[in-house]
Amino acid sequence: MIQNKKDYRYYLQCDRIALGIKKPSFSVKMLYYLVPGLTWKFHRRLRKLEYYKNCKKGYISKLYYYYLYYRFRSLSVKLGFSIPENVFGPGLAIVHYGTIVVHKNTKVGKNFRIQAGTNIGASGGTDDAPVIGDNVYVGPGVKIYGGITLGNNIAIAANSCVNKDFTENNVLIGGIPAKIIKKNIDITKIIPCSKII
């Protein structure tokens, strides 16, 4: 969770690397000004909103937070995202826009790569949401729900339904309901930034 300005910059840098965006030189900044990457714009607004929510106190900062929240929600609706603040660790990569729903009580570690059509939420009317480790790849159409725990270095195959714990690391899971398909996977082939961040 972002606790200060240094954390805010670190999270943004990790997200940029996870998305494969080059270091912001003048030409890169001009390119994004002319043809804005909407998912990167969403990342920046999410992290700024988290920074102001967690670190800034006072009346003016609170008013600015609500302004930021309005802009964040507008972009969220445009992209089809329902993602609350303070859920994802550094290195978040939302690759494409499209429907993504995440419960507010979900906790996700660093280097999380998520595709469109994904739902991460509670189950059975409770507020128990998934706790997901570091270096996790979630394919398109995946559903993860309930008070479950997922370990580190896990890849989840497309259209899988995950409703139980998978605490073993370095595995590929998939299916309905999900089960371990392959062990000892190399997550760096799926999430290249996992060896950097």
Buried (B, 14 or more C-beta within 10 A) or exposed (E): EBEEEEBBEBBBBBBBBBBEBEEEEEEEEEEBEEEEEEBBBBBBBBBBBBBBBBBEEEEEEEEBBEEBBEBBBEBBEEBBBBBBBBBBBBBBBBBBBBEBBBBBBBBBBBBBBBBBBBBBBBBEEEEBBBBBBBBBBBBBBBBBBBBBEBBBBBBBBEBBBBBEBBEBBBBBBBEEEBEEBEEEBEBBEBBBBBEEB
